[in-house]
Amino acid sequence: MSPDFIYTMKDLRKVVPPKREILKGIWLSFYDGAKIGVLGANGAGKSSLLRIMAGQDQDFIGEAFLGKGYTVGFLPQEPRLDPAKTVLQVVEEGVADKKAIVDRFNAVSAKFAEPMDDVAMQKLLDEQAKVQEQIDAHDLWNLDNKIEIAMDALRLPPGDAGVANLSDQIELTHLPPDAPPPATALGLTASPEEPQPA
């Protein structure tokens, strides 16, 4: 039995106003583990194709569907960021679950300064030990350092810079003049809730 495709498109077409067809008769199928690239000139429909594949755009003609048991991750070319946040706060959203564990440890530790009886103290010690096990298991003691390294590698503005003030400042200032524009990224993975097709 041949493996199932993780993604399929059949005769896909996309028309934008007034009547310009940017995607014309696209046929695409690929297996788990396939590496694909989408190349084309500006305005050729690369981002539109990826938005369709991610399920972000349903306004097309033809068929486009994800295989059973798979999910799509989508990183937009121009993400919508909360203008009230700093660059660091936006980056930390990506590790919010991990940061919540460290924050919980700190909150539990701060409670030791409060007066309490022996039963409450033991309960707090047990919770602290449980949270510390999670931190140790995921190496979260170094989370801030890992975030700093990632921000530096991505050449992000300073962490305390407000997102609202960035707009086009980030532009392509850290890229060579002949670098291509930022790309949209798409990832297809097996859903942990469902087994991968055999």
C-alpha positions in Angstrom: 0.0 0.0 0.0 1.5 3.4 -1.0 1.7 6.1 1.6 -0.9 8.9 1.7 -0.1 12.4 0.6 0.2 14.9 3.4 -1.0 17.7 1.2 -2.9 17.8 -2.1 -4.0 20.6 -4.5 -6.0 19.9 -7.6 -6.5 22.4 -10.4 -6.2 25.3 -7.9 -6.9 28.8 -9.2 -6.8 32.2 -7.4 -8.3 35.4 -9.0 -7.7 38.8 -7.5 -9.5 42.1 -8.5 -10.2 43.2 -11.0 -9.9 39.9 -12.9 -6.2 38.9 -12.6 -5.6 35.2 -12.2 -2.4 34.9 -10.0 -2.6 31.1 -9.5 -3.6 29.1 -12.6 -4.3 25.3 -12.6 -1.9 24.3 -9.7 -1.6 20.6 -9.1 0.5 19.6 -6.1 0.8 16.5 -4.0 3.6 15.5 -1.6 4.5 12.9 1.0 5.6 13.3 4.6 9.2 14.5 4.7 9.2 16.2 1.3 11.0 19.5 1.0 9.4 22.0 -1.4 10.2 25.5 -2.4 8.0 28.1 -3.9 9.8 30.4 -6.4 8.5 33.3 -8.4 8.7 37.0 -9.1 7.0 39.6 -6.9 3.2 39.4 -7.3 3.4 35.9 -8.8 1.2 34.4 -5.9 3.8 32.7 -3.7 2.4 34.1 -0.5 -1.2 33.5 -1.7 -0.3 29.9 -2.4 1.1 29.4 1.1 -1.8 31.1 2.8 -4.1 28.7 0.9 -2.0 25.8 2.0 -2.2 27.0 5.6 -6.0 27.3 5.5 -5.8 31.1 5.9 -7.3 31.8 2.5 -10.5 30.0 1.4 -11.2 32.2 -1.6 -10.0 30.0 -4.4 -11.3 27.7 -7.1 -10.3 24.0 -7.1 -9.3 21.7 -4.3 -6.7 22.1 -1.5 -6.6 19.9 1.5 -4.3 18.6 4.2 -3.9 14.9 4.8 -5.6 13.3 7.8 -3.5 13.4 11.0 -1.4 16.5 9.9 -1.4 20.1 11.0 -0.1 23.3 9.5 2.1 25.9 11.1 2.1 29.3 9.4 4.5 32.2 9.9 3.2 35.2 8.0 5.4 37.5 6.1 4.0 40.5 7.9 2.9 39.3 11.4 0.3 41.2 13.3 1.9 42.3 16.5 0.4 43.9 19.6 1.6 47.6 19.4 1.5 47.9 23.2 4.2 45.3 23.6 8.0 45.4 23.5 10.1 43.3 21.2 11.0 41.0 24.1 7.4 40.6 25.1 6.5 39.5 21.6 9.4 37.0 21.4 8.4 35.6 24.8 4.9 34.9 23.4 6.6 32.1 21.5 7.8 30.5 24.8 4.8 31.5 27.0 4.2 28.0 28.3 7.9 27.7 29.4 8.0 31.2 30.8 4.8 30.4 32.8 6.6 27.5 34.5 9.5 29.8 35.6 7.1 32.5 36.6 5.2 30.0 38.8 8.5 28.9 40.4 9.3 32.5 41.3 5.8 33.2 42.6 5.9 30.1 44.8 9.4 31.0 46.1 8.2 34.5 47.0 5.5 33.0 49.2 8.2 31.7 51.5 8.6 35.2 52.9 5.0 35.2 54.2 4.1 33.7 57.6 2.6 30.2 57.4 2.0 27.1 59.5 3.9 23.8 59.0 1.2 22.3 56.8 1.1 25.3 54.4 4.9 25.3 54.4 5.0 21.6 53.4 2.4 22.2 50.7 4.5 25.1 49.3 7.7 23.0 49.4 6.0 20.2 47.5 4.7 22.6 44.8 8.1 24.2 44.5 9.7 20.8 44.1 7.2 19.8 41.4 7.7 23.0 39.5 11.5 22.7 39.8 11.3 19.2 38.3 9.6 20.7 35.2 12.3 23.5 35.0 15.1 20.9 35.3 13.5 18.5 32.7 13.2 21.3 30.1 16.4 23.2 31.0 14.4 26.4 31.7 16.9 27.9 34.1 18.6 29.2 30.9 15.4 30.4 29.2 16.3 34.1 29.3 19.7 33.4 27.9 18.3 31.2 25.1 15.8 34.0 24.2 18.7 36.5 24.2 20.8 34.3 21.9 17.8 33.8 19.5 17.1 37.5 19.4 20.7 38.2 18.6 20.8 35.5 15.9 17.7 37.0 14.3 19.2 40.5 14.6 16.1 41.8 16.3 15.9 45.3 17.7 16.6 45.8 21.4 14.2 43.9 23.7 12.9 47.0 25.3 12.0 48.7 22.0 8.3 49.2 21.5 6.7 47.3 18.7 4.5 50.3 17.8 7.7 52.3 17.0 9.3 49.7 14.8 7.2 49.8 11.7 9.6 50.1 8.8 12.7 50.7 11.0 13.4 47.0 10.9 12.9 47.0 7.1 15.9 45.3 5.6 18.5 47.2 7.6 20.4 44.1 8.7 20.3 42.4 5.3 22.6 43.0 2.4 21.2 45.3 -0.3 20.8 42.4 -2.8 19.0 40.2 -0.3 15.5 38.9 -1.3 12.5 40.2 0.6 11.3 38.4 3.8 9.5 35.2 3.1 6.4 33.6 4.4 7.1 30.2 6.0 4.8 27.2 6.2 5.3 23.9 8.1 3.3 20.7 7.9 3.6 18.3 10.7 1.9 15.2 12.0 -0.6 16.1 14.7 0.3 14.6 18.1 -3.3 13.7 18.7 -3.6 11.5 15.7 -1.2 8.8 14.4 0.8 9.5 11.2 -0.4 7.7 8.1 1.5 4.5 7.7 
